[in-house]
């Protein structure tokens, strides 16, 4: 069984298309956890940004020079 896996791994490594599969897997390993984090904490993240935006909007404005 390990012999077949080794042969497959060598074939993928030597094949140019195997490089594309590695790139897709690497991107998936980054994107999937980010999506899970956004699904789990999306509402809290949105509320935090709204809170910070409101704080910035309500902050005292710096007067223009000469006013």
N, C-alpha and C positions, 0 to 999 in steps of 0.2 A: 504494500500500500504506500509506504513512504517512497518507494522507488518511482511510482506513478506521479506522486506529488512533486518529487524532485525533477522528473522529466518535464512536467507541466510548467514548473517554475522556471526551468532553464529555457523552455520554448518561449514563454512569455517575455523573459528577459532579452532573448535574442531577437524577438519580433518587435518591429517598430510600433505596432499597434498596442503592445503591452505597455509602452511608455504612456500612451494616452489613457489607458485604464488606471495607471498609477496616479495620474494627474486628477482624473475624475474621483478616485477614491480619496485623495488628499483633500480635494475641495469639499467632498461630502462629509469628511471627518471634521471639517471646520464649520460648515453651514448647518448641519443637523443639530449640534449642541447649541448654536446661536439661536436657531428657531425654537428649540425647546425652552431656552431661557426667556425668549420673548413671549412665548405662550404662557409660561409660568408667571412672569413678572411684568408683562406688558402693561397692565392697567396701572400698576404702581409706578412704573417708569414714566408713563404718560402723565400721571398726576404730579410727579416730581418736576417734570419739564414745565407743566402748566403753572405750578407754584413759583418756579424760578422766573418764568416769563412775566407773571403778574408782579413779582417783586421788582423786576427791572422796569416794567411799565409804570409802576406806582412810585418809583424812586424820584427824588427831586431832580428836576432837569437843570443842567448847567446853562446859565444864561449866555446868550450870544455876546461876543465882545462888543462893547460900546452901549450896552443896554443898562 
